[in-house]
Structures are given as C-alpha cells and as structure tokens.
Amino acid sequence: MFEKAEKDTNADVLWTWSYPEVTPDWQEVLLYKSPLNSDNPYSQFIYGQHNRQWFYIATQEVDNHPTLTKVKAFSLVLLCKDFNPEKYIALCQILCNAYVKTGRPSSMLGSYLSVLTKGSCASENNGTFLVKDFDVRKAYAESNLRDLIEMFGMETILIYTAMLLKRKVAVYHSNVQDLLAFTRSLPALVWHRQNWSIMSPYVHLKAQELESLNGNSILLMGFTDADVESHTELYDLYVNLPANEITLATHAKQIFGMGKLHKDIAQLMVQCIEEEETTEQQVIKEISVKTKELINNLKSLGEVVDEDDTPSISMDILKGKNLPPATQNFLYNLAAAEGFLQL
C-alpha cells in the first residue's frame, strides 16, 4: 500500500491520499516520522519497521512548482513486507517524479499497481523499474562493517556478542541518515541468520511504538532521541555513535563476560580491515566463516538426540569440558540463541 502527505504553503501538514486506506494509528506514526514535521532536509529518504511492517518515506520539496502551486513539499509512503531500501528508493523516485509532473495521485497509482501485478513499471520520462533487479541479498550486503570496526576497534566484540546471543541493542545518533546506515549494518555480523526482521532502525520514544516492540522479536533498535539511554529496560547494550561509546546495561553485564575466545574473534575483526583494499563483502565473509566455525565447534560439544542432527547441549555438558567460566557462560547463551539447549 502507499499513501501521501503534503505540507501546503500555509505550513499545514495533512494526509491527502492513500491506497488502500490505512488505520489512523499508522497514519499518526508515519506523520511524525515524516520530514514534513521535522527540521530534517526534505530530500531525505527514511525507513523503519513498525508492527512487523516496513515503511519507506520519500520526501520531496516542490515549492512554486507549476503543477503543485499550493504544495510546499510532500512525502510518499510505501508500506511493505520486505526490507530492501535500495529497491524502494528507486520505486519512490519514479512515483514522485510522476506526481510532480502531473500533479495527480492517479499517475502514481498506475505505476504502483503495475509493480504489484507485473513486477515492473515503465515510463517514457521516469525510466524502467524491475523488481527482479533488487535481490534482497544485495540489500543485506549493503552494510558498513569496516566503519563499525574502525570506530570501536576491539570493543566491536561487544556488539558482535550481543547480535550473536540475540540480546537487545539500542543505537543512538541524532542524525537519522547516519543512524540508518549504521544500524542496518549490524545484522551482517550474524550473516548466517540472514534476518533483518529483527531490526527497527528508526524508533521514537512514544508509547505506541515502544509497546509494539514487545513480542515482535525486535532485537535491534535505532533512536534519534538521546533520552533512550535512560530507558535501560529497552536494551542490554547501548551504542552512542556520536560519542563512540558502548555501554552495557547493569542487568546484562554477566552475559557479556569476556574471555580468550572473545579476544581472538575481536582480533580477527580488526585484522580484517587492516588492508585498505579489503572489500565490505570480504569483511562480512571473514566474520561469517569465523562464526560458522564457532557454531560448529559448539555443535561438536553436544549430544545428537534427533534425526536432523541438532545437538542437545546443557550446562552440565559444558561444565564437563573444563572450559573457562567466561567461555562456558558464552557458549551456553549461544546454544540458547541457536536452539541447541537441552529441553
């Protein structure tokens, strides 16, 4: 579905069109996220996830345009089931251009319906859009782990551990574009899961949004409000990007006990970016290979009890291996995250 909000020349912001109709609650969330109601530049493209649905918002200024004489700027919103920002940036651009050219929402609807039914749309002036050109794996690989590791060095292991153990992570940056770029990179640390649905990269500290995080398997959250740091009930690990700081919530410190195993993984990540020619994909691959090795070693410690070779691991089994306490605790929590715990 898609809808459109406009800011008119009197600075009033209103929903003007939708297909099909969305609920008032959804409209409220989308309206306060839209750059029309903020100081963010109108040209920004933002996205996020709310109630298990992705939203993509493209905003364009059209002040004094001949087809939209009473409109200062507008936001086009797409509500979708999949995570693929590059795909929806391209589609939004085509739809926005069609609207600016004609001044009629129906000009957008035709292209939108063509994409839904045929997987493509074409226009003499706007070019061609093909759904098949946007493989979701490319969207997953659009990460920036190099900058992450350069920023935090050996402390990157804390973020890696949080993602691997499925702990809740809150990320803060006042700039929404920097926030989105960083947050979308973190699921690539656990590439073997190929799961970006755990992420809600643009959350406001509003009751309806915070309530929707409960029970929705959201582990990774992005905020532009620095007050999130005081909401320790929301996270186990807090990342303050402007300050380059990582903070553990008091209730989660035991989970993040570090040992030699963690140091080895941290050193590997730092070494991955030492060569300037190392690509982002190579960084992802190196970390993924190490993670798979770690999980395979964990599997070898367990007992196979069913036909699909899923290992069964208990704390007693780990204690019997005479592992260091930090490693033992880490592997137990990893077994829980991977579904290996003995029931």
ChimeraX attribute file (.defattr): number of C-alpha atoms within 10 A of each C-alpha:
attribute: neighborCount
match mode: 1-to-1
recipient: residues
	/A:1	16
	/A:2	21
	/A:3	21
	/A:4	21
	/A:5	22
	/A:6	23
	/A:7	22
	/A:8	17
	/A:9	14
	/A:10	9
	/A:11	13
	/A:12	12
	/A:13	19
	/A:14	14
	/A:15	15
	/A:16	12
	/A:17	15
	/A:18	17
	/A:19	12
	/A:20	8
	/A:21	11
	/A:22	13
	/A:23	7
	/A:24	9
	/A:25	9
	/A:26	12
	/A:27	15
	/A:28	12
	/A:29	16
	/A:30	19
	/A:31	20
	/A:32	12
	/A:33	18
	/A:34	24
	/A:35	23
	/A:36	25
	/A:37	14
	/A:38	11
	/A:39	7
	/A:40	13
	/A:41	12
	/A:42	19
	/A:43	13
	/A:44	15
	/A:45	21
	/A:46	21
	/A:47	25
	/A:48	23
	/A:49	25
	/A:50	23
	/A:51	16
	/A:52	19
	/A:53	14
	/A:54	19
	/A:55	22
	/A:56	25
	/A:57	27
	/A:58	25
	/A:59	26
	/A:60	23
	/A:61	18
	/A:62	18
	/A:63	16
	/A:64	13
	/A:65	14
	/A:66	13
	/A:67	14
	/A:68	18
	/A:69	13
	/A:70	16
	/A:71	22
	/A:72	21
	/A:73	23
	/A:74	28
	/A:75	29
	/A:76	24
	/A:77	24
	/A:78	21
	/A:79	18
	/A:80	16
	/A:81	11
	/A:82	16
	/A:83	23
	/A:84	21
	/A:85	22
	/A:86	15
	/A:87	19
	/A:88	23
	/A:89	16
	/A:90	14
	/A:91	22
	/A:92	24
	/A:93	16
	/A:94	22
	/A:95	20
	/A:96	22
	/A:97	16
	/A:98	22
	/A:99	19
	/A:100	20
	/A:101	14
	/A:102	14
	/A:103	18
	/A:104	13
	/A:105	18
	/A:106	13
	/A:107	17
	/A:108	21
	/A:109	19
	/A:110	13
	/A:111	19
	/A:112	23
	/A:113	14
	/A:114	14
	/A:115	17
	/A:116	12
	/A:117	9
	/A:118	11
	/A:119	13
	/A:120	18
	/A:121	21
	/A:122	14
	/A:123	11
	/A:124	6
	/A:125	10
	/A:126	14
	/A:127	9
	/A:128	13
	/A:129	20
	/A:130	15
	/A:131	15
	/A:132	10
	/A:133	10
	/A:134	16
	/A:135	12
	/A:136	16
	/A:137	10
	/A:138	12
	/A:139	16
	/A:140	20
	/A:141	17
	/A:142	17
	/A:143	22
	/A:144	20
	/A:145	24
	/A:146	21
	/A:147	14
	/A:148	18
	/A:149	20
	/A:150	14
	/A:151	14
	/A:152	17
	/A:153	15
	/A:154	18
	/A:155	15
	/A:156	20
	/A:157	22
	/A:158	20
	/A:159	21
	/A:160	22
	/A:161	22
	/A:162	19
	/A:163	22
	/A:164	20
	/A:165	21
	/A:166	21
	/A:167	19
	/A:168	20
	/A:169	23
	/A:170	25
	/A:171	26
	/A:172	27
	/A:173	21
	/A:174	14
	/A:175	14
	/A:176	20
	/A:177	17
	/A:178	14
	/A:179	20
	/A:180	20
	/A:181	14
	/A:182	21
	/A:183	26
	/A:184	25
	/A:185	20
	/A:186	22
	/A:187	24
	/A:188	26
	/A:189	23
	/A:190	20
	/A:191	20
	/A:192	13
	/A:193	12
	/A:194	13
	/A:195	13
	/A:196	20
	/A:197	19
	/A:198	18
	/A:199	23
	/A:200	26
	/A:201	26
	/A:202	22
	/A:203	21
	/A:204	17
	/A:205	14
	/A:206	9
	/A:207	8
	/A:208	15
	/A:209	15
	/A:210	13
	/A:211	11
	/A:212	14
	/A:213	20
	/A:214	12
	/A:215	8
	/A:216	13
	/A:217	14
	/A:218	23
	/A:219	22
	/A:220	26
	/A:221	26
	/A:222	25
	/A:223	25
	/A:224	20
	/A:225	15
	/A:226	13
	/A:227	10
	/A:228	20
	/A:229	20
	/A:230	9
	/A:231	11
	/A:232	15
	/A:233	11
	/A:234	19
	/A:235	21
	/A:236	22
	/A:237	26
	/A:238	22
	/A:239	19
	/A:240	17
	/A:241	19
	/A:242	11
	/A:243	9
	/A:244	10
	/A:245	12
	/A:246	17
	/A:247	14
	/A:248	18
	/A:249	18
	/A:250	10
	/A:251	11
	/A:252	14
	/A:253	12
	/A:254	13
	/A:255	17
	/A:256	20
	/A:257	15
	/A:258	17
	/A:259	14
	/A:260	11
	/A:261	13
	/A:262	20
	/A:263	14
	/A:264	13
	/A:265	20
	/A:266	21
	/A:267	14
	/A:268	16
	/A:269	25
	/A:270	19
	/A:271	13
	/A:272	21
	/A:273	19
	/A:274	11
	/A:275	8
	/A:276	8
	/A:277	8
	/A:278	12
	/A:279	15
	/A:280	17
	/A:281	15
	/A:282	13
	/A:283	22
	/A:284	22
	/A:285	17
	/A:286	13
	/A:287	21
	/A:288	18
	/A:289	13
	/A:290	15
	/A:291	19
	/A:292	14
	/A:293	12
	/A:294	15
	/A:295	15
	/A:296	11
	/A:297	12
	/A:298	18
	/A:299	19
	/A:300	12
	/A:301	17
	/A:302	19
	/A:303	16
	/A:304	15
	/A:305	11
	/A:306	9
	/A:307	6
	/A:308	7
	/A:309	10
	/A:310	16
	/A:311	19
	/A:312	20
	/A:313	24
	/A:314	18
	/A:315	15
	/A:316	8
	/A:317	16
	/A:318	20
	/A:319	14
	/A:320	9
	/A:321	10
	/A:322	10
	/A:323	12
	/A:324	14
	/A:325	14
	/A:326	17
	/A:327	18
	/A:328	18
	/A:329	20
	/A:330	23
	/A:331	23
	/A:332	21
	/A:333	20
	/A:334	20
	/A:335	23
	/A:336	16
	/A:337	15
	/A:338	16
	/A:339	14
	/A:340	21
	/A:341	18
	/A:342	15
	/A:343	7
